[in-house]
Amino acid sequence: RNALVLVRGKATDQLPGPGRQLNAVALAAGWDSDDGGEFLDNYLRVTRRAKAVVRKVFGE
Protein backbone atom coordinates (compact mmCIF):
# COMPACT_ATOMS: atom_id res chain seq x y z
CA ARG A 1 0.00 0.00 0.00
CA ASN A 2 2.84 2.39 0.79
CA ALA A 3 4.38 1.67 -2.60
CA LEU A 4 1.09 2.67 -4.23
CA VAL A 5 1.11 5.99 -2.38
CA LEU A 6 4.71 6.62 -3.41
CA VAL A 7 3.93 5.97 -7.07
CA ARG A 8 0.45 7.48 -7.38
CA GLY A 9 0.70 10.23 -4.80
CA LYS A 10 -2.58 9.22 -3.17
CA ALA A 11 -3.93 6.38 -1.05
CA THR A 12 -5.46 3.50 -2.98
CA ASP A 13 -6.17 -0.18 -2.43
CA GLN A 14 -5.94 -1.35 -6.04
CA LEU A 15 -2.85 -2.21 -8.01
CA PRO A 16 -2.57 -0.38 -11.32
CA GLY A 17 -3.00 -2.22 -14.58
CA PRO A 18 -0.03 -3.37 -16.64
CA GLY A 19 2.38 -0.65 -17.63
CA ARG A 20 4.66 2.00 -16.21
CA GLN A 21 2.79 2.50 -12.94
CA LEU A 22 2.77 -1.21 -12.09
CA ASN A 23 6.49 -1.40 -12.89
CA ALA A 24 7.10 1.58 -10.61
CA VAL A 25 5.07 -0.05 -7.81
CA ALA A 26 7.16 -3.21 -8.20
CA LEU A 27 10.36 -1.23 -7.76
CA ALA A 28 8.97 0.80 -4.84
CA ALA A 29 7.88 -2.43 -3.13
CA GLY A 30 11.45 -3.71 -3.28
CA TRP A 31 11.05 -6.03 -6.26
CA ASP A 32 14.41 -6.79 -7.89
CA SER A 33 13.30 -5.93 -11.40
CA ASP A 34 10.85 -3.48 -12.88
CA ASP A 35 8.80 -6.32 -14.39
CA GLY A 36 5.34 -5.43 -13.16
CA GLY A 37 3.81 -8.58 -14.63
CA GLU A 38 6.16 -10.81 -12.66
CA PHE A 39 5.50 -8.77 -9.51
CA LEU A 40 1.73 -9.08 -10.04
CA ASP A 41 1.94 -12.86 -10.58
CA ASN A 42 3.89 -13.24 -7.35
CA TYR A 43 1.48 -10.97 -5.46
CA LEU A 44 -1.53 -12.97 -6.64
CA ARG A 45 0.12 -16.29 -5.76
CA VAL A 46 0.99 -15.10 -2.24
CA THR A 47 -2.46 -13.62 -1.59
CA ARG A 48 -4.20 -16.81 -2.81
CA ARG A 49 -2.05 -18.83 -0.41
CA ALA A 50 -2.82 -16.45 2.47
CA LYS A 51 -6.54 -16.64 1.72
CA ALA A 52 -6.41 -20.45 1.76
CA VAL A 53 -4.67 -20.41 5.15
CA VAL A 54 -7.25 -18.03 6.61
CA ARG A 55 -10.07 -20.24 5.34
CA LYS A 56 -8.42 -23.35 6.76
CA VAL A 57 -7.82 -21.78 10.18
CA PHE A 58 -11.04 -19.77 10.56
CA GLY A 59 -13.43 -21.51 8.17
CA GLU A 60 -15.39 -19.88 5.41
DSSP file (Angstrom, degrees, kcal/mol; ACC not computed):
  #  RESIDUE AA STRUCTURE BP1 BP2  ACC     N-H-->O    O-->H-N    N-H-->O    O-->H-N    TCO  KAPPA ALPHA  PHI   PSI    X-CA   Y-CA   Z-CA
    1    1 A R     >        0   0    0      0, 0.0     4,-1.8     0, 0.0    11,-0.2   0.000 360.0 360.0 360.0 -40.8    0.0    0.0    0.0
    2    2 A N  H  >  +     0   0    0      1,-0.2     4,-2.4     2,-0.2     5,-0.2   0.876 360.0  55.2 -63.6 -36.2    2.8    2.4    0.8
    3    3 A A  H  > S+     0   0    0      1,-0.2     4,-2.1     2,-0.2    -1,-0.2   0.881 105.3  53.2 -63.7 -36.8    4.4    1.7   -2.6
    4    4 A L  H  > S+     0   0    0      2,-0.2     4,-3.2     1,-0.2     5,-0.5   0.906 108.9  48.8 -63.6 -41.4    1.1    2.7   -4.2
    5    5 A V  H  X S+     0   0    0     -4,-1.8     4,-2.3     1,-0.2    -2,-0.2   0.915 110.4  51.4 -64.9 -42.2    1.1    6.0   -2.4
    6    6 A L  H  < S+     0   0    0     -4,-2.4    -1,-0.2     1,-0.2    -2,-0.2   0.893 118.7  36.7 -61.1 -39.5    4.7    6.6   -3.4
    7    7 A V  H  < S+     0   0    0     -4,-2.1    -2,-0.2    -5,-0.2    -1,-0.2   0.919 128.6  30.6 -80.9 -45.6    3.9    6.0   -7.1
    8    8 A R  H  < S-     0   0    0     -4,-3.2    -3,-0.2     2,-0.2    -2,-0.2   0.708  94.1-130.7 -91.0 -21.4    0.5    7.5   -7.4
    9    9 A G  S  < S+     0   0    0     -4,-2.3     2,-0.3    -5,-0.5    -4,-0.2   0.598  80.1  70.8  81.2   9.4    0.7   10.2   -4.8
   10   10 A K  S    S-     0   0    0     -6,-0.4    -2,-0.2    -5,-0.1     2,-0.2  -0.986  90.8 -91.2-152.8 156.8   -2.6    9.2   -3.2
   11   11 A A        +     0   0    0     -2,-0.3     2,-0.3    -3,-0.1    -9,-0.1  -0.486  52.7 156.8 -72.0 136.6   -3.9    6.4   -1.0
   12   12 A T        -     0   0    0    -11,-0.2    -8,-0.1    -2,-0.2    -7,-0.1  -0.982  39.2-151.1-155.4 156.3   -5.5    3.5   -3.0
   13   13 A D  S    S+     0   0    0     -2,-0.3     2,-0.4    -9,-0.1    -2,-0.0   0.291  73.5  82.6-112.3   7.1   -6.2   -0.2   -2.4
   14   14 A Q  S    S-     0   0    0    -13,-0.1     0, 0.0   -10,-0.0     0, 0.0  -0.934  74.5-126.8-118.7 136.0   -5.9   -1.4   -6.0
   15   15 A L        -     0   0    0     -2,-0.4     7,-0.1     1,-0.1    -2,-0.1  -0.504  35.9-109.8 -71.2 145.5   -2.9   -2.2   -8.0
   16   16 A P        -     0   0    0      0, 0.0     3,-0.1     0, 0.0    -1,-0.1  -0.294  36.4 -99.3 -70.1 162.6   -2.6   -0.4  -11.3
   17   17 A G      > -     0   0    0      1,-0.2     5,-0.6     5,-0.0     4,-0.1  -0.137  62.6 -56.4 -70.8 176.1   -3.0   -2.2  -14.6
   18   18 A P  T   5S+     0   0    0      0, 0.0     2,-0.3     0, 0.0    -1,-0.2  -0.201  97.9  59.4 -55.9 143.8    0.0   -3.4  -16.6
   19   19 A G  T  >5S-     0   0    0      1,-0.2     4,-2.2    -3,-0.1     5,-0.2  -0.911 101.4 -26.7 136.2-161.9    2.4   -0.6  -17.6
   20   20 A R  H  >5S+     0   0    0     -2,-0.3     4,-2.4     1,-0.2     5,-0.2   0.865 127.8  52.1 -60.2 -41.8    4.7    2.0  -16.2
   21   21 A Q  H  >5S+     0   0    0      2,-0.2     4,-2.3     1,-0.2    -1,-0.2   0.914 110.3  47.9 -65.8 -41.5    2.8    2.5  -12.9
   22   22 A L  H  ><S+     0   0    0     -5,-0.6     4,-2.4     2,-0.2    -1,-0.2   0.906 111.8  50.9 -64.8 -40.3    2.8   -1.2  -12.1
   23   23 A N  H  X S+     0   0    0     -4,-2.2     4,-2.0     1,-0.2    -2,-0.2   0.904 110.6  49.4 -61.2 -41.1    6.5   -1.4  -12.9
   24   24 A A  H  X S+     0   0    0     -4,-2.4     4,-2.6     2,-0.2    -2,-0.2   0.882 109.3  51.5 -66.4 -38.6    7.1    1.6  -10.6
   25   25 A V  H  X S+     0   0    0     -4,-2.3     4,-2.1     2,-0.2     6,-0.2   0.914 107.5  53.9 -63.1 -42.6    5.1   -0.1   -7.8
   26   26 A A  H  <>S+     0   0    0     -4,-2.4     5,-2.7     1,-0.2    -2,-0.2   0.926 111.9  44.0 -58.0 -46.0    7.2   -3.2   -8.2
   27   27 A L  H ><5S+     0   0    0     -4,-2.0     3,-1.5     1,-0.2    -1,-0.2   0.921 113.1  50.7 -65.5 -44.0   10.4   -1.2   -7.8
   28   28 A A  H 3<5S+     0   0    0     -4,-2.6    -1,-0.2     1,-0.3    -2,-0.2   0.795 106.4  56.4 -64.8 -28.4    9.0    0.8   -4.8
   29   29 A A  T 3<5S-     0   0    0     -4,-2.1    -1,-0.3    -5,-0.2    -2,-0.2   0.449 125.7-101.4 -83.4   0.0    7.9   -2.4   -3.1
   30   30 A G  T < 5 +     0   0    0     -3,-1.5    -3,-0.2     1,-0.3    -2,-0.1   0.589  65.4 159.5  93.0  11.1   11.5   -3.7   -3.3
   31   31 A W      < -     0   0    0     -5,-2.7    -1,-0.3    -6,-0.2     5,-0.0  -0.442  44.6-129.4 -67.1 140.9   11.0   -6.0   -6.3
   32   32 A D  S    S+     0   0    0     -2,-0.1     2,-0.3     3,-0.1    -1,-0.1   0.813  87.1  32.2 -65.6 -32.2   14.4   -6.8   -7.9
   33   33 A S  S    S-     0   0    0      2,-0.1    -2,-0.1    -7,-0.1     6,-0.0  -0.744  80.1-119.0-120.4 169.9   13.3   -5.9  -11.4
   34   34 A D        +     0   0    0     -2,-0.3     2,-1.3    -8,-0.1     3,-0.1   0.052  69.0 129.0 -95.3  26.7   10.8   -3.5  -12.9
   35   35 A D     >  -     0   0    0      1,-0.2     4,-2.1    -9,-0.1     3,-0.2  -0.688  35.9-175.7 -83.4  94.7    8.8   -6.3  -14.4
   36   36 A G  H  > S+     0   0    0     -2,-1.3     4,-2.7     1,-0.2    -1,-0.2   0.828  79.5  57.3 -61.8 -34.0    5.3   -5.4  -13.2
   37   37 A G  H  > S+     0   0    0      2,-0.2     4,-2.4     1,-0.2    -1,-0.2   0.910 108.1  45.9 -64.6 -42.5    3.8   -8.6  -14.6
   38   38 A E  H  > S+     0   0    0     -3,-0.2     4,-2.2     2,-0.2    -2,-0.2   0.905 113.1  50.6 -66.1 -41.9    6.2  -10.8  -12.7
   39   39 A F  H  X S+     0   0    0     -4,-2.1     4,-2.6     2,-0.2    -2,-0.2   0.926 111.1  48.7 -59.7 -46.1    5.5   -8.8   -9.5
   40   40 A L  H  X S+     0   0    0     -4,-2.7     4,-2.6     2,-0.2     5,-0.2   0.902 109.4  51.9 -64.1 -42.6    1.7   -9.1  -10.0
   41   41 A D  H  X S+     0   0    0     -4,-2.4     4,-2.1     2,-0.2    -1,-0.2   0.923 112.4  46.1 -59.1 -44.6    1.9  -12.9  -10.6
   42   42 A N  H  X S+     0   0    0     -4,-2.2     4,-2.5     2,-0.2     5,-0.2   0.918 111.7  51.6 -64.5 -43.9    3.9  -13.2   -7.3
   43   43 A Y  H  X S+     0   0    0     -4,-2.6     4,-2.5     1,-0.2    -2,-0.2   0.921 111.3  47.1 -59.0 -45.8    1.5  -11.0   -5.5
   44   44 A L  H  X S+     0   0    0     -4,-2.6     4,-2.1     2,-0.2    -1,-0.2   0.889 111.7  50.7 -65.5 -39.6   -1.5  -13.0   -6.6
   45   45 A R  H  X S+     0   0    0     -4,-2.1     4,-1.9    -5,-0.2    -2,-0.2   0.929 112.9  45.8 -63.5 -45.3    0.1  -16.3   -5.8
   46   46 A V  H  X S+     0   0    0     -4,-2.5     4,-2.4     1,-0.2    -2,-0.2   0.904 113.2  48.7 -66.0 -42.3    1.0  -15.1   -2.2
   47   47 A T  H  X S+     0   0    0     -4,-2.5     4,-2.3    -5,-0.2    -1,-0.2   0.860 109.5  52.5 -70.2 -33.4   -2.5  -13.6   -1.6
   48   48 A R  H  X S+     0   0    0     -4,-2.1     4,-2.1    -5,-0.2    -1,-0.2   0.917 111.0  48.2 -63.6 -42.2   -4.2  -16.8   -2.8
   49   49 A R  H  X S+     0   0    0     -4,-1.9     4,-2.0     2,-0.2    -2,-0.2   0.916 111.6  49.3 -64.1 -43.5   -2.1  -18.8   -0.4
   50   50 A A  H  X S+     0   0    0     -4,-2.4     4,-2.4     1,-0.2    -1,-0.2   0.899 109.9  51.5 -62.8 -40.8   -2.8  -16.5    2.5
   51   51 A K  H  X S+     0   0    0     -4,-2.3     4,-2.3     1,-0.2    -1,-0.2   0.898 108.5  51.4 -63.4 -40.6   -6.5  -16.6    1.7
   52   52 A A  H  X S+     0   0    0     -4,-2.1     4,-2.2     2,-0.2    -1,-0.2   0.888 109.9  49.8 -64.1 -39.4   -6.4  -20.5    1.8
   53   53 A V  H  X S+     0   0    0     -4,-2.0     4,-2.6     2,-0.2     5,-0.3   0.926 110.2  49.8 -65.4 -44.7   -4.7  -20.4    5.1
   54   54 A V  H  X S+     0   0    0     -4,-2.4     4,-3.0     1,-0.2     5,-0.4   0.920 111.9  48.4 -60.6 -43.8   -7.2  -18.0    6.6
   55   55 A R  H  X S+     0   0    0     -4,-2.3     4,-1.9     1,-0.2    -1,-0.2   0.900 112.5  48.7 -63.2 -40.3  -10.1  -20.2    5.3
   56   56 A K  H  < S+     0   0    0     -4,-2.2    -2,-0.2     2,-0.2    -1,-0.2   0.909 119.0  38.2 -66.3 -41.9   -8.4  -23.4    6.8
   57   57 A V  H  < S+     0   0    0     -4,-2.6    -2,-0.2    -5,-0.1    -3,-0.2   0.915 133.3  21.6 -76.6 -44.4   -7.8  -21.8   10.2
   58   58 A F  H  < S-     0   0    0     -4,-3.0    -3,-0.2    -5,-0.3    -2,-0.2   0.508 102.5-125.9-106.2  -7.2  -11.0  -19.8   10.6
   59   59 A G     <        0   0    0     -4,-1.9    -1,-0.2    -5,-0.4    -2,-0.1  -0.123 360.0 360.0  81.1 173.9  -13.4  -21.5    8.2
   60   60 A E              0   0    0     -4,-0.1    -1,-0.2    -2,-0.0    -5,-0.1   0.469 360.0 360.0 -90.5 360.0  -15.4  -19.9    5.4
